[in-house]
Amino acid sequence: MSDWKLFTDAACTEEFGGTLTTVHKTNFSDNPQDFVLYFANVAGDPGDNQVLELVEATQPGTNYLTMSIVDANVGSGHEADEITLATTAAGLDTAIAGASLDLGQDDDSIGVIRLLSGVSAAQEIHVRVENAVPNEGTSTELSSAMVEAISRTKSTA
């Protein structure tokens, strides 16, 4: 799955370094702050032909690919439930903060839940940060995690 990465731009040229930089006011008047990341495999599909697919590893093509926020130090600093994930901007309004996000398209024609490679098939991941910590500082305890997945040549039937 190493070629599947998060990017900060829709053209998938700027790889996400792992840190969302937010500057929040201590009175929380600037809550929430929204961001968009793009999950794609560009290196393995430079022609943007959707030749590869990413599927969940335990039941390939049957289960959704799940992304979640992991808190390495629960009870200290920011908590995972300050982060909401959705596949659309509108989805942030109804998604549950701290909940995992199901990724992948259910291709009814072949019955496979997958993400396809290439820039044009990049999966948008909308992120909402609802700061609940009034102190200034840098938080490094939150990270993203994804279920084990397999990258393979695209299924056609």
Backbone as numpy.savetxt, mean C-alpha at the origin, in Angstrom:
# Nx Ny Nz CAx CAy CAz Cx Cy Cz
9.33 -11.19 -4.84 8.52 -10.01 -4.84 9.38 -8.75 -4.84
10.69 -8.89 -4.95 11.59 -7.76 -4.78 11.41 -6.66 -5.83
10.90 -6.98 -7.00 10.68 -5.94 -8.01 9.37 -5.19 -7.77
8.50 -5.68 -6.90 7.25 -5.01 -6.56 7.56 -4.02 -5.45
7.35 -2.74 -5.75 7.76 -1.70 -4.80 6.71 -0.62 -4.72
6.83 0.18 -3.66 6.00 1.37 -3.51 6.73 2.56 -4.13
5.96 3.39 -4.83 6.49 4.59 -5.45 5.69 5.79 -4.98
6.31 6.97 -5.05 5.62 8.18 -4.60 4.97 8.94 -5.74
5.19 8.51 -6.98 4.63 9.20 -8.14 3.93 8.21 -9.06
2.94 8.71 -9.79 2.14 7.85 -10.67 2.95 7.26 -11.82
4.05 7.90 -12.20 4.91 7.37 -13.26 5.83 6.27 -12.73
5.81 6.05 -11.42 6.62 5.01 -10.76 8.11 5.18 -11.05
8.58 6.41 -10.91 10.00 6.69 -11.09 10.71 6.99 -9.78
9.93 7.38 -8.74 10.50 7.72 -7.44 10.10 6.66 -6.42
11.06 5.80 -6.08 10.77 4.74 -5.12 10.53 5.34 -3.72
9.50 4.83 -3.04 9.19 5.26 -1.68 10.28 4.79 -0.75
10.86 5.69 0.00 11.96 5.36 0.88 11.55 4.75 2.21
10.26 4.68 2.49 9.80 4.06 3.71 9.36 5.04 4.77
9.53 6.33 4.53 9.15 7.32 5.52 8.19 8.33 4.92
7.00 8.43 5.52 6.08 9.50 5.17 6.42 10.68 6.07
6.74 11.78 5.48 7.10 12.94 6.27 5.86 13.82 6.46
5.44 13.93 7.70 4.30 14.78 8.03 4.75 15.81 9.05
4.24 16.99 8.91 4.47 18.04 9.90 3.08 18.39 10.42
2.84 18.06 11.68 1.52 18.30 12.27 1.59 19.39 13.33
0.50 20.12 13.43 0.39 21.13 14.47 0.01 20.43 15.78
0.53 20.93 16.87 0.27 20.29 18.16 -1.18 20.39 18.60
-1.95 21.28 17.99 -3.38 21.38 18.34 -4.24 20.52 17.40
-3.61 19.77 16.49 -4.26 18.84 15.57 -5.15 19.53 14.53
-5.04 20.82 14.35 -5.90 21.54 13.42 -5.64 21.19 11.95
-4.56 20.51 11.69 -4.25 20.13 10.31 -4.53 18.66 10.02
-5.23 18.00 10.92 -5.61 16.60 10.70 -6.79 16.52 9.76
-6.94 15.49 9.00 -5.92 14.50 8.65 -5.05 14.98 7.49
-4.00 14.21 7.23 -3.15 14.47 6.07 -3.20 13.23 5.18
-3.45 13.43 3.89 -3.58 12.32 2.94 -2.39 12.27 1.99
-2.04 11.05 1.60 -0.94 10.79 0.67 -1.38 9.70 -0.29
-0.72 9.61 -1.43 -0.96 8.51 -2.36 0.38 7.87 -2.68
0.41 6.55 -2.57 1.56 5.76 -2.99 1.09 4.85 -4.12
2.03 4.33 -4.89 1.71 3.47 -6.02 2.52 2.18 -5.88
1.84 1.04 -5.92 2.50 -0.25 -5.78 2.58 -0.88 -7.17
3.80 -1.16 -7.63 3.97 -1.65 -8.99 5.28 -2.43 -9.14
5.34 -3.16 -10.23 6.58 -3.80 -10.67 6.91 -3.18 -12.01
7.86 -2.27 -12.00 8.27 -1.58 -13.22 9.51 -2.26 -13.79
10.45 -2.63 -12.94 11.71 -3.22 -13.40 11.50 -4.53 -14.15
10.54 -5.34 -13.70 10.29 -6.63 -14.35 9.43 -6.54 -15.58
8.91 -5.35 -15.87 8.03 -5.15 -17.01 8.30 -3.78 -17.64
9.53 -3.57 -18.16 9.88 -2.25 -18.68 9.04 -1.84 -19.89
8.45 -2.80 -20.58 7.60 -2.48 -21.72 6.18 -2.15 -21.34
5.86 -2.23 -20.05 4.52 -1.92 -19.53 3.45 -2.76 -20.24
3.70 -4.08 -20.28 2.80 -5.01 -20.98 2.01 -5.92 -20.05
2.07 -5.69 -18.74 1.37 -6.50 -17.75 1.67 -8.00 -17.95
2.95 -8.33 -18.10 3.37 -9.71 -18.36 3.53 -10.53 -17.08
3.60 -9.84 -15.93 3.76 -10.53 -14.66 2.56 -10.27 -13.78
2.33 -11.17 -12.84 1.27 -10.96 -11.86 1.81 -11.27 -10.48
1.24 -10.61 -9.50 1.57 -10.86 -8.10 0.33 -11.46 -7.47
0.51 -12.63 -6.84 -0.61 -13.32 -6.20 -0.20 -13.71 -4.78
-1.18 -13.86 -3.92 -0.95 -14.28 -2.54 -0.39 -15.70 -2.56
0.54 -16.01 -1.65 1.31 -17.26 -1.72 0.58 -18.50 -1.22
-0.28 -18.41 -0.22 -0.87 -19.64 0.34 -1.97 -20.22 -0.54
-2.73 -19.36 -1.17 -3.79 -19.76 -2.11 -3.66 -18.87 -3.35
-2.61 -19.07 -4.15 -2.34 -18.16 -5.26 -3.54 -17.93 -6.17
-3.87 -16.66 -6.35 -4.97 -16.29 -7.22 -6.34 -16.37 -6.58
-6.41 -16.90 -5.35 -7.69 -17.05 -4.66 -7.85 -16.01 -3.57
-6.78 -15.76 -2.80 -6.83 -14.79 -1.71 -6.32 -13.44 -2.17
-6.85 -12.39 -1.53 -6.36 -11.04 -1.81 -4.97 -10.87 -1.23
-4.21 -9.96 -1.82 -2.93 -9.53 -1.28 -3.26 -8.50 -0.21
-2.82 -8.72 1.00 -3.21 -7.85 2.11 -2.02 -7.03 2.58
-2.22 -5.72 2.65 -1.21 -4.82 3.19 -1.74 -4.27 4.51
-0.85 -4.16 5.48 -1.25 -3.64 6.78 -0.16 -2.74 7.34
-0.54 -2.00 8.37 0.40 -1.15 9.10 0.78 -1.89 10.37
2.07 -1.98 10.62 2.59 -2.72 11.77 3.23 -1.73 12.74
2.92 -1.89 14.01 3.47 -1.03 15.06 4.51 -1.83 15.85
5.76 -1.43 15.76 6.84 -2.14 16.44 6.91 -1.85 17.92
6.17 -0.83 18.38 6.25 -0.45 19.79 4.88 0.06 20.24
3.92 -0.84 20.34 2.54 -0.48 20.70 2.53 0.24 22.04
1.76 1.32 22.11 1.64 2.08 23.35 2.65 3.18 23.48
3.55 3.29 22.51 4.57 4.33 22.56 4.55 5.08 21.24
4.42 6.38 21.29 4.42 7.17 20.06 3.14 6.97 19.26
3.27 6.92 17.97 2.12 6.77 17.09 1.63 5.33 17.08
0.35 5.16 16.84 -0.25 3.83 16.80 -0.73 3.53 15.38
-0.85 2.26 15.07 -1.29 1.85 13.74 -2.68 2.38 13.42
-3.51 2.60 14.44 -4.87 3.08 14.16 -4.92 4.58 13.85
-3.76 5.21 13.70 -3.71 6.59 13.21 -3.63 6.59 11.68
-3.49 5.40 11.08 -3.29 5.27 9.65 -4.50 4.56 9.03
-5.04 5.15 7.99 -6.12 4.53 7.23 -5.61 4.28 5.81
-5.92 3.10 5.28 -5.52 2.72 3.93 -6.75 2.48 3.07
-6.67 2.86 1.81 -7.76 2.61 0.87 -7.19 2.60 -0.54
-7.95 2.05 -1.48 -7.50 2.03 -2.88 -7.98 3.26 -3.65
-8.83 4.08 -3.02 -9.28 5.33 -3.64 -9.31 6.42 -2.58
-9.27 7.67 -3.02 -9.35 8.80 -2.08 -10.69 8.78 -1.35
-11.78 8.50 -2.06 -13.09 8.45 -1.43 -13.18 7.31 -0.42
-12.45 6.25 -0.67 -12.45 5.10 0.24 -11.88 5.41 1.61
-11.05 6.44 1.69 -10.48 6.83 2.99 -11.56 7.27 3.97
-12.65 7.81 3.45 -13.72 8.31 4.32 -14.50 7.19 5.00
-14.51 6.00 4.42 -15.27 4.88 4.99 -14.40 3.74 5.50
-13.12 3.76 5.16 -12.21 2.70 5.62 -11.99 2.82 7.12
-11.65 1.73 7.75 -11.42 1.69 9.19 -9.94 1.93 9.47
-9.67 2.92 10.29 -8.29 3.22 10.66 -7.65 2.02 11.33
-6.43 1.72 10.91 -5.69 0.59 11.46 -5.98 -0.74 10.79
-7.01 -0.80 9.95 -7.38 -2.06 9.28 -6.45 -2.32 8.10
-6.29 -3.59 7.77 -5.50 -3.95 6.61 -6.26 -3.61 5.33
-5.57 -3.62 4.22 -6.13 -3.27 2.93 -5.97 -4.44 1.97
-7.08 -4.87 1.37 -7.03 -5.92 0.36 -6.67 -5.31 -0.98
-5.63 -5.85 -1.60 -5.18 -5.39 -2.90 -5.37 -6.50 -3.93
-5.50 -6.12 -5.15 -5.63 -7.08 -6.24 -6.96 -6.94 -6.92
-6.95 -7.24 -8.18 -8.16 -7.19 -8.98 -8.64 -8.62 -9.20
-9.92 -8.84 -9.04 -10.51 -10.14 -9.28 -10.86 -10.21 -10.76
-10.02 -10.92 -11.52 -10.25 -11.04 -12.95 -11.26 -12.15 -13.19
-12.52 -11.79 -13.34 -13.60 -12.77 -13.49 -13.42 -13.68 -14.70
-12.75 -13.19 -15.73 -12.61 -14.00 -16.94 -11.76 -15.24 -16.71
-10.85 -15.17 -15.75 -10.02 -16.35 -15.45 -10.07 -16.74 -13.98
-10.80 -16.00 -13.18 -10.96 -16.35 -11.77 -9.71 -16.22 -10.93
-8.91 -15.19 -11.19 -7.65 -14.99 -10.45 -7.65 -13.61 -9.82
-7.32 -13.55 -8.52 -7.13 -12.28 -7.82 -5.65 -11.96 -7.90
-5.32 -10.84 -8.51 -3.91 -10.53 -8.76 -3.69 -9.05 -8.98
-2.43 -8.66 -8.91 -1.97 -7.36 -9.37 -1.12 -7.62 -10.60
-1.23 -6.76 -11.60 -0.43 -6.91 -12.81 0.73 -5.93 -12.81
1.81 -6.31 -13.49 3.01 -5.48 -13.55 2.86 -4.33 -14.53
3.79 -3.40 -14.45 3.83 -2.27 -15.35 3.29 -1.00 -14.71
3.72 0.12 -15.22 3.30 1.41 -14.70 1.79 1.60 -14.85
1.24 1.21 -15.99 -0.18 1.45 -16.23 -1.08 0.62 -15.34
-0.54 -0.43 -14.72 -1.33 -1.27 -13.82 -1.00 -1.01 -12.35
-0.25 0.04 -12.07 0.13 0.36 -10.68 -1.11 0.49 -9.81
-1.04 -0.08 -8.62 -2.16 -0.03 -7.67 -2.00 1.19 -6.79
-2.97 2.09 -6.83 -2.93 3.25 -5.94 -3.22 2.79 -4.51
-2.46 3.33 -3.57 -2.70 3.10 -2.15 -2.80 4.47 -1.50
-4.01 4.80 -1.08 -4.26 6.09 -0.43 -4.05 5.91 1.07
-3.32 6.84 1.64 -2.93 6.77 3.05 -3.42 8.04 3.74
-4.12 7.86 4.84 -4.56 9.00 5.65 -3.89 8.88 7.02
-3.23 9.95 7.43 -2.60 10.01 8.74 -3.42 10.96 9.61
-3.94 10.43 10.70 -4.71 11.21 11.68 -3.87 11.27 12.94
-3.04 12.28 13.03 -2.10 12.40 14.14 -2.83 12.47 15.49
-2.34 11.69 16.46 -2.90 11.72 17.81 -1.83 12.00 18.85
-0.63 12.37 18.40 0.49 12.61 19.31 0.85 14.09 19.27
0.72 14.82 20.38 0.97 16.26 20.37 2.45 16.65 20.41
3.34 15.74 20.76 4.75 16.10 20.89 5.41 16.14 19.52
6.39 17.01 19.38 7.20 17.04 18.18 8.18 15.88 18.23
8.53 15.38 17.09 9.52 14.32 17.04 9.39 13.47 15.80
10.30 12.54 15.66 10.30 11.62 14.54 9.85 10.26 15.02
8.88 9.70 14.31 8.38 8.38 14.67 8.86 7.36 13.65
9.41 6.29 14.14 9.91 5.25 13.24 9.34 3.88 13.57
8.33 3.82 14.45 7.83 2.53 14.89 6.77 1.93 13.97
6.24 2.72 13.04 5.22 2.21 12.13 5.84 1.84 10.79
5.40 0.73 10.24 5.87 0.31 8.92 4.74 -0.44 8.22
4.91 -0.68 6.94 3.91 -1.45 6.20 4.39 -2.89 6.07
3.43 -3.79 5.98 3.74 -5.20 5.80 2.75 -5.78 4.80
3.19 -6.77 4.06 2.33 -7.40 3.09 2.41 -8.91 3.27
1.29 -9.58 3.02 1.30 -11.03 3.12 2.32 -11.59 2.13
2.75 -12.81 2.38 3.69 -13.43 1.46 3.04 -13.58 0.10
3.80 -13.23 -0.93 3.24 -13.23 -2.28 4.22 -13.87 -3.26
3.69 -14.24 -4.40 4.48 -14.85 -5.47 4.33 -13.99 -6.72
5.46 -13.69 -7.35 5.44 -13.01 -8.64 5.69 -14.07 -9.70
4.84 -14.08 -10.72 4.94 -15.11 -11.75 4.46 -14.54 -13.09
4.69 -15.31 -14.15 4.19 -14.93 -15.46 2.67 -14.91 -15.40
2.06 -13.95 -16.05 0.63 -13.73 -15.99 -0.15 -14.96 -16.49
-1.19 -15.32 -15.71 -2.10 -16.39 -16.09 -3.07 -15.86 -17.14
-3.42 -16.70 -18.07 -4.39 -16.29 -19.08 -5.64 -17.17 -19.09
-5.59 -18.27 -18.40 -6.80 -19.12 -18.34 -6.76 -19.97 -17.10
